[in-house]
Amino acid sequence: MGDRTFTSAAYKATASSVRSEGGSATKRGEQRHKEGKGLDPLVDPKGFGGIRRSLNRVESTAKGYKLLVGTAILKETRFDTTGSMGGNVQLAFDTLPRSYHLLKEVPGAPLARYDLQVINAIFGDVSDSYVLCRSQAEMDEKIAEQLRLMVPERAGGDSDEDPQYGLFGAAYLTAAAITKLGLKSYDFTVTDARGRGSLDASTLIRVFGDEVFDRTSDNGYQINRKKLPTTEEVVQDLLKISHAFLIQVENDARVHRFWKEIYGADRIITIPTLEHLPEVEAVIIGLTEGTLSLQEVEPFLKKNSEMSTATAIAIARGVANIPLKAQALLPNFDRVPLAGALFKNKDDAWPIDDKGDGASVLDSLGADEPSDSKKPGRIWD
């Protein structure tokens, strides 16, 4: 797996290739679809055994296995790509450098100590050609390259969609190293529509393959195909391994009510457009990791992003009621192994000489509680 990470230079080469092919980030995937080849295995949910793996990158040395970059942490974002959301793959491609910069490179970046690994997914409706596309967990320019293989539906209205199959994959067909430490990954669903409250076994087989229930079992989850979990139950299981949030685009009361029943009001953030999605995700992660307090959100945004003061204030207000420091308060948060740590075995969770100080404790994790006057999960009221 090596120690490669995402770089602006490598991304620019990929972006140049996209421009040479006409400028559409999804041209390769759509061309493959037109030729009747189906999804590329890299983004086909059933590809490579169906389970997405976010693993620590190590190399063998005389003293043991050395952690190359840092402990792997996974961020998965699944985008609605129907109707008005049809351009979301292009948006994800265009904003990828900004997203990575905010999460890993700026002063106080919330995921600076980790090996950031990214899954991008897109969903539509069960009547579409593809209900779900889901990339591998990648950490370099392959993040962008796999966006090029996706096939967004684009057409159709903004009626109920089917993100529950993507949520199923995140909950039961993901193996992330961070969970071995008792910590959680990050998960975002981006939509302007309601979903559905239930799943269908035949659609699960269509999306993830004939052996989907064997694969969930291999991954430690016993799913009864005759009594499938509801969408709400899927999200509750997802919350055991991920800090999961619903990003609602536009303020539709019906959409909010539906997702409130699934996620809870404190995990829904409403934004008018996706222009600043990288900033919203970075702030949510920063508040969850404890690298940001509520008072620091506005300065962080003004310093690291081109946005107005009013927009920065609105984002700060909109995320005020999420569960603050949820990652930072977990027992092993200050023991995360850093780059250079040595392990006896390749897949061990803890270093050879772990005495509870595998990573330094953040000096300041404080964040004020939101006041009752702040509206939960709302940006730009």
C-alpha positions as semicolon CSV with decimal commas, in nm:
position;residue;x (nm);y (nm);z (nm)
1;M;0,000;0,000;0,000
2;G;0,301;0,227;0,047
3;D;0,299;0,569;0,208
4;R;0,149;0,776;-0,074
5;T;-0,097;1,047;0,023
6;F;-0,312;1,292;-0,168
7;T;-0,115;1,578;-0,325
8;S;-0,221;1,883;-0,522
9;A;0,029;1,801;-0,795
10;A;-0,112;1,453;-0,854
11;Y;-0,466;1,588;-0,847
12;K;-0,380;1,854;-1,106
13;A;-0,260;1,581;-1,342
14;T;-0,590;1,398;-1,297
15;A;-0,789;1,719;-1,345
16;S;-0,591;1,792;-1,662
17;S;-0,685;1,449;-1,794
18;V;-1,053;1,521;-1,721
19;R;-1,031;1,849;-1,912
20;S;-0,869;1,672;-2,207
21;E;-1,169;1,437;-2,217
22;G;-1,423;1,717;-2,228
23;G;-1,437;1,832;-1,866
24;S;-1,689;1,585;-1,723
25;A;-1,553;1,403;-1,419
26;T;-1,779;1,103;-1,488
27;K;-1,723;1,060;-1,861
28;R;-1,527;0,736;-1,821
29;G;-1,792;0,571;-1,605
30;E;-2,075;0,685;-1,829
31;Q;-1,894;0,568;-2,140
32;R;-1,840;0,228;-1,985
33;H;-2,214;0,214;-1,907
34;K;-2,305;0,306;-2,267
35;E;-2,085;0,022;-2,389
36;G;-2,280;-0,222;-2,171
37;K;-1,986;-0,304;-1,946
38;G;-2,158;-0,207;-1,621
39;L;-1,977;-0,048;-1,330
40;D;-1,603;-0,069;-1,293
41;P;-1,527;-0,314;-1,007
42;L;-1,355;-0,034;-0,816
43;V;-1,688;0,146;-0,769
44;D;-1,926;-0,148;-0,800
45;P;-2,052;-0,226;-0,446
46;K;-2,012;-0,597;-0,517
47;G;-1,657;-0,555;-0,648
48;F;-1,355;-0,694;-0,463
49;G;-1,564;-0,904;-0,228
50;G;-1,803;-0,625;-0,135
51;I;-1,634;-0,523;0,190
52;R;-1,457;-0,186;0,192
53;R;-1,142;-0,191;0,404
54;S;-0,965;0,103;0,567
55;L;-0,638;-0,045;0,691
56;N;-0,327;0,084;0,861
57;R;-0,031;0,105;0,626
58;V;0,277;-0,066;0,770
59;E;0,611;-0,196;0,648
60;S;0,815;-0,483;0,787
61;T;1,137;-0,389;0,967
62;A;1,387;-0,580;1,180
63;K;1,212;-0,451;1,493
64;G;0,854;-0,508;1,383
65;Y;0,592;-0,354;1,159
66;K;0,629;0,023;1,135
67;L;0,324;0,245;1,091
68;L;0,402;0,455;0,785
69;V;0,161;0,749;0,784
70;G;-0,050;0,731;1,100
71;T;-0,355;0,541;1,217
72;A;-0,604;0,504;0,932
73;I;-0,926;0,699;0,973
74;L;-1,209;0,666;0,725
75;K;-1,438;0,938;0,591
76;E;-1,724;0,824;0,372
77;T;-1,954;1,067;0,191
78;R;-2,251;0,943;-0,014
79;F;-2,414;1,186;-0,252
80;D;-2,763;1,199;-0,392
81;T;-2,719;1,231;-0,771
82;T;-3,080;1,252;-0,888
83;G;-3,265;1,558;-1,016
84;S;-3,110;1,881;-0,890
85;M;-2,836;1,677;-0,719
86;G;-2,711;1,539;-1,051
87;G;-2,387;1,739;-1,049
88;N;-2,264;1,614;-0,713
89;V;-1,990;1,387;-0,848
90;Q;-1,845;1,681;-1,039
91;L;-1,867;1,889;-0,722
92;A;-1,692;1,620;-0,519
93;F;-1,417;1,601;-0,781
94;D;-1,371;1,979;-0,806
95;T;-1,364;2,037;-0,429
96;L;-1,146;1,738;-0,336
97;P;-0,823;1,940;-0,294
98;R;-1,004;2,190;-0,070
99;S;-1,156;1,915;0,139
100;Y;-0,824;1,737;0,189
101;H;-0,646;2,064;0,269
102;L;-0,897;2,153;0,540
103;L;-0,893;1,808;0,698
104;K;-0,521;1,736;0,685
105;E;-0,301;2,032;0,605
106;V;-0,416;2,363;0,753
107;P;-0,299;2,469;1,103
108;G;-0,521;2,285;1,349
109;A;-0,648;2,044;1,081
110;P;-0,881;1,800;1,260
111;L;-0,736;1,483;1,105
112;A;-0,370;1,587;1,086
113;R;-0,243;1,301;1,303
114;Y;-0,427;1,030;1,109
115;D;-0,389;0,858;0,773
116;L;-0,701;0,999;0,605
117;Q;-0,873;0,744;0,381
118;V;-1,179;0,838;0,174
119;I;-1,475;0,649;0,032
120;N;-1,706;0,837;-0,203
121;A;-2,044;0,690;-0,290
122;I;-2,346;0,799;-0,492
123;F;-2,704;0,678;-0,472
124;G;-3,025;0,709;-0,666
125;D;-3,351;0,519;-0,677
126;V;-3,418;0,145;-0,703
127;S;-3,561;0,211;-1,049
128;D;-3,229;0,352;-1,172
129;S;-2,963;0,160;-1,361
130;Y;-2,744;0,164;-1,052
131;V;-2,885;0,207;-0,703
132;L;-2,538;0,267;-0,558
133;C;-2,180;0,331;-0,664
134;R;-1,919;0,301;-0,389
135;S;-1,544;0,352;-0,420
136;Q;-1,267;0,178;-0,232
137;A;-1,110;0,342;0,074
138;E;-0,832;0,544;-0,089
139;M;-0,570;0,788;0,037
140;D;-0,407;0,945;-0,272
141;E;-0,508;1,054;-0,623
142;K;-0,707;0,732;-0,656
143;I;-0,982;0,917;-0,465
144;A;-1,024;1,140;-0,770
145;E;-0,967;0,862;-1,022
146;Q;-1,248;0,651;-0,879
147;L;-1,490;0,943;-0,892
148;R;-1,432;0,929;-1,269
149;L;-1,572;0,576;-1,280
150;M;-1,911;0,660;-1,128
151;V;-2,238;0,679;-1,318
152;P;-2,478;0,939;-1,173
153;E;-2,844;0,910;-1,272
154;R;-2,890;1,289;-1,308
155;A;-3,247;1,261;-1,439
156;G;-3,573;1,242;-1,247
157;G;-3,743;1,460;-0,993
158;D;-3,669;1,510;-0,627
159;S;-3,897;1,238;-0,494
160;D;-3,802;0,980;-0,232
161;E;-3,466;0,816;-0,302
162;D;-3,285;0,505;-0,177
163;P;-2,974;0,593;0,025
164;Q;-3,056;0,313;0,269
165;Y;-2,856;0,068;0,057
166;G;-2,548;0,289;0,087
167;L;-2,609;0,314;0,460
168;F;-2,633;-0,066;0,474
169;G;-2,291;-0,094;0,309
170;A;-2,139;0,157;0,549
171;A;-2,283;-0,020;0,853
172;Y;-2,224;-0,385;0,766
173;L;-1,980;-0,404;0,474
174;T;-1,701;-0,182;0,604
175;A;-1,391;-0,285;0,800
176;A;-1,207;0,015;0,944
177;A;-0,890;-0,010;1,152
178;I;-0,995;0,286;1,367
179;T;-1,272;0,079;1,528
180;K;-1,012;-0,159;1,677
181;L;-0,908;0,130;1,901
182;G;-1,262;0,190;2,021
183;L;-1,284;0,506;1,808
184;K;-1,511;0,582;1,512
185;S;-1,487;0,683;1,149
186;Y;-1,688;0,965;0,983
187;D;-1,993;0,922;0,763
188;F;-2,195;1,182;0,570
189;T;-2,510;1,143;0,361
190;V;-2,585;1,441;0,134
191;T;-2,938;1,476;-0,005
192;D;-3,233;1,704;-0,067
193;A;-3,491;1,426;-0,052
194;R;-3,649;1,180;0,183
195;G;-3,536;0,819;0,179
196;R;-3,733;0,507;0,255
197;G;-3,776;0,335;0,588
198;S;-3,711;-0,021;0,477
199;L;-3,482;-0,237;0,263
200;D;-3,557;-0,518;0,022
201;A;-3,355;-0,841;0,011
202;S;-3,367;-0,871;-0,367
203;T;-3,232;-0,517;-0,404
204;L;-2,953;-0,591;-0,156
205;I;-2,856;-0,888;-0,373
206;R;-2,878;-0,674;-0,687
207;V;-2,653;-0,407;-0,534
208;F;-2,403;-0,613;-0,335
209;G;-2,417;-0,952;-0,507
210;D;-2,559;-1,298;-0,444
211;E;-2,332;-1,354;-0,145
212;V;-2,418;-1,030;0,036
213;F;-2,540;-1,205;0,349
214;D;-2,230;-1,424;0,358
215;R;-2,017;-1,112;0,326
216;T;-2,193;-0,936;0,615
217;S;-2,142;-1,253;0,821
218;D;-1,772;-1,259;0,729
219;N;-1,756;-0,901;0,854
220;G;-1,913;-0,989;1,189
221;Y;-2,280;-0,904;1,126
222;Q;-2,554;-1,164;1,117
223;I;-2,829;-1,021;0,894
224;N;-3,151;-1,219;0,862
225;R;-3,266;-1,179;0,503
226;K;-3,622;-1,262;0,608
227;K;-3,624;-0,993;0,876
228;L;-3,407;-0,710;0,751
229;P;-3,327;-0,411;0,969
230;T;-3,519;-0,092;0,905
231;T;-3,335;0,215;0,779
232;E;-3,348;0,354;1,131
233;E;-3,194;0,036;1,270
234;V;-2,924;0,043;1,002
235;V;-2,829;0,398;1,104
236;Q;-2,828;0,303;1,472
237;D;-2,581;0,025;1,390
238;L;-2,379;0,265;1,176
239;L;-2,356;0,504;1,471
240;K;-2,179;0,233;1,669
241;I;-1,880;0,255;1,434
242;S;-1,912;0,602;1,278
243;H;-1,992;0,960;1,365
244;A;-2,272;0,979;1,109
245;F;-2,451;1,292;0,987
246;L;-2,719;1,385;0,734
247;I;-2,644;1,696;0,529
248;Q;-2,980;1,826;0,404
249;V;-2,965;2,058;0,104
250;E;-3,240;2,321;0,118
251;N;-3,488;2,364;0,400
252;D;-3,775;2,126;0,324
253;A;-3,976;2,046;0,637
254;R;-4,092;1,709;0,505
255;V;-3,736;1,598;0,434
256;H;-3,623;1,717;0,778
257;R;-3,902;1,528;0,954
258;F;-3,817;1,205;0,775
259;W;-3,446;1,216;0,856
260;K;-3,503;1,339;1,210
261;E;-3,674;1,007;1,281
262;I;-3,374;0,823;1,137
263;Y;-3,076;1,022;1,268
264;G;-3,211;1,247;1,543
265;A;-3,221;1,626;1,520
266;D;-2,863;1,671;1,645
267;R;-2,718;1,491;1,341
268;I;-2,901;1,682;1,067
269;I;-2,735;1,994;0,926
270;T;-2,929;2,196;0,670
271;I;-2,745;2,404;0,409
272;P;-2,886;2,601;0,114
273;T;-2,627;2,482;-0,140
274;L;-2,326;2,251;-0,151
275;E;-2,085;2,534;-0,227
276;H;-1,921;2,502;0,114
277;L;-1,966;2,130;0,180
278;P;-1,590;2,075;0,243
279;E;-1,598;2,347;0,508
280;V;-1,912;2,206;0,672
281;E;-1,763;1,856;0,688
282;A;-1,431;1,987;0,823
283;V;-1,603;2,187;1,097
284;I;-1,822;1,893;1,199
285;I;-1,515;1,669;1,221
286;G;-1,318;1,935;1,408
287;L;-1,593;1,976;1,668
288;T;-1,621;1,599;1,701
289;E;-1,245;1,547;1,735
290;G;-1,222;1,838;1,977
291;T;-0,968;2,027;1,767
292;L;-1,224;2,309;1,736
293;S;-1,450;2,472;1,990
294;L;-1,766;2,652;1,883
295;Q;-1,591;2,985;1,937
296;E;-1,311;2,880;1,703
297;V;-1,531;2,777;1,409
298;E;-1,570;3,123;1,259
299;P;-1,197;3,214;1,283
300;F;-1,103;2,872;1,140
301;L;-1,330;2,924;0,841
302;K;-1,226;3,284;0,779
303;K;-0,858;3,191;0,793
304;N;-0,873;2,879;0,578
305;S;-1,156;2,939;0,331
306;E;-1,277;3,215;0,105
307;M;-1,615;3,297;0,252
308;S;-1,793;3,596;0,399
309;T;-1,816;3,659;0,771
310;A;-2,192;3,609;0,750
311;T;-2,148;3,266;0,591
312;A;-1,890;3,161;0,851
313;I;-2,119;3,271;1,133
314;A;-2,411;3,085;0,975
315;I;-2,209;2,763;0,949
316;A;-2,100;2,797;1,312
317;R;-2,461;2,841;1,419
318;G;-2,579;2,552;1,203
319;V;-2,343;2,294;1,358
320;A;-2,384;2,417;1,716
321;N;-2,605;2,132;1,832
322;I;-2,411;1,834;1,702
323;P;-2,261;1,603;1,968
324;L;-1,952;1,804;2,065
325;K;-1,621;1,622;2,132
326;A;-1,788;1,286;2,068
327;Q;-1,460;1,137;1,943
328;A;-1,239;1,320;2,191
329;L;-1,435;1,180;2,485
330;L;-1,389;0,816;2,384
331;P;-1,147;0,629;2,613
332;N;-0,859;0,570;2,370
333;F;-0,862;0,906;2,194
334;D;-0,528;1,011;2,345
335;R;-0,363;0,676;2,270
336;V;-0,390;0,677;1,891
337;P;-0,065;0,533;1,745
338;L;0,124;0,785;1,535
339;A;0,346;0,741;1,230
340;G;0,657;0,544;1,324
341;A;0,491;0,328;1,589
342;L;0,606;-0,036;1,586
343;F;0,373;-0,335;1,600
344;K;0,454;-0,699;1,667
345;N;0,205;-0,824;1,409
346;K;0,082;-0,655;1,094
347;D;-0,281;-0,633;1,205
348;D;-0,227;-0,549;1,574
349;A;-0,428;-0,258;1,710
350;W;-0,165;-0,141;1,958
351;P;0,212;-0,087;1,930
352;I;0,468;-0,315;2,093
353;D;0,545;-0,073;2,377
354;D;0,206;0,088;2,429
355;K;0,186;0,238;2,776
356;G;-0,116;0,450;2,710
357;D;0,083;0,740;2,566
358;G;0,092;0,636;2,201
359;A;-0,020;0,985;2,101
360;S;-0,011;1,317;2,277
361;V;-0,328;1,449;2,434
362;L;-0,466;1,759;2,265
363;D;-0,399;2,058;2,489
364;S;-0,740;2,212;2,449
365;L;-1,058;2,019;2,392
366;G;-1,303;2,269;2,540
367;A;-1,626;2,367;2,368
368;D;-1,918;2,556;2,508
369;E;-2,259;2,398;2,513
370;P;-2,504;2,548;2,263
371;S;-2,776;2,770;2,399
372;D;-3,139;2,669;2,371
373;S;-3,201;2,962;2,137
374;K;-2,987;2,805;1,864
375;K;-3,183;2,597;1,617
376;P;-3,050;2,242;1,582
377;G;-2,888;2,146;1,255
378;R;-2,977;2,459;1,060
379;I;-2,755;2,682;0,848
380;W;-2,876;3,006;0,690
381;D;-3,221;3,020;0,843
